[in-house]
């Protein structure tokens, strides 16, 4: 009888956790119209800030390139 109770409780907890996860995920759907963050190609040269210690220039870290695209990731 005790083994049956443990199995029933474990099954109920599993079903409850699965249901709660499904409800949470459906309540927090992504917005497909949202812009990509950060905007890399439209940024320009960056933003400069000057303080008493010097100048800090922040710009995009990913730059467009003319290099050939990678078509394989095979490594021996």
Buried (B, 14 or more C-beta within 10 A) or exposed (E): EEEEEEEEEEEEEEEEEEEEEEEEEEEEEEEEEEEEEEEEEEBEEEEEEEEEEEEEEEEBEEEEEEEEEEEEEEEE
